[in-house]
Amino acid sequence: MKIERHSPSSLNLFCASPAMFVLERVLGRRQPVGAPAHRGMAVEAGVAHGLSTGEVDEACIDVAASRYRTLMALSGDQRREKYGDTIPAMVARALSELRPYGAPTRSQGFVEWHPDGLRCPIIGYFDFAWADLGIVVDLKTTAALPSEIKVPHARQVALYASSDNLDARLTYVTPAKSATYRLENIREHRNALHRIALTVERFLSITS
C-alpha cells in the first residue's frame, strides 16, 4: 500500500492499535466522528474568533454554537445536547486561559517534517502560535482535566515545535476547569513520532 503522508493522529492510532489502523487507514473504514470531536472543533472556532478579534465571550460562544450546529447537522449522535450544553463554559475558560498571550500571529498553521530515512513526510496543523513569544499551543477539550500532558498529545505538539527552543504547550479545557502545560523533552517525543512512522512504512511495505 502506498501512502502520501503521515500525521500524528494516524501514527498515534497505529501505536495504540495496529488493527484499528488497518481498518481505518488501509481498508478505509473510518469510524464515525461523534459529538465530542465536533464539540472540540466548535470550541476551537469560538476561541480562535475571540483571540483574533478581541470580541467579548458571548460573541465567541455564538460562533462556537453555530459551528457545532453545522457540524452536527447530519449526525445521529444521541449525545448532541449533552455536549452542546458544555460549549459556552469551555469557550469562556479557554479564552480566559489564552487571552493573556494576546492575538496569535498564526492559527491552524501547517507543519511538514521530512526526517531522515522516511519516505513520506509527517504533517500536521497547530491551533495557535505567537511568533513574538516563541509559543505554540494546541487546545484540547476533555471531560476530565489531566494532571500532565498525555503522551499522544505530546507527540503531536512536538511535531509543531520547529526547534528545541520553541515553547510548545497544551491547553486542556473542561466545562469546569482549564490548565496549560509546557511540553518538556520535545526532541524525545519528536523522535518517537519518527520511529513510529518508520515502523508504519516497514509494516505497509510487506504487502500491496
Secondary structure, 3 states (H helix, E strand, C coil): CCCCCECHHHHHHHHHCHHHHHHHHHCCCCCCCCHHHHHHHHHHHHHHHHHHHCCCHHHHHHHHHHHHHHHHCCCCCCCHHHHHCCHHHHHHHHHHHHHHHCCCCEEEEEEEECCCCCCCCEEEEEEEEECCCCEEEEEEECCCCCCCCCHHHHHHHHHHCCCCCCEEEEEEECCCCEEEEECCCHHHHHHHHHHHHHHHHHHHCCCC
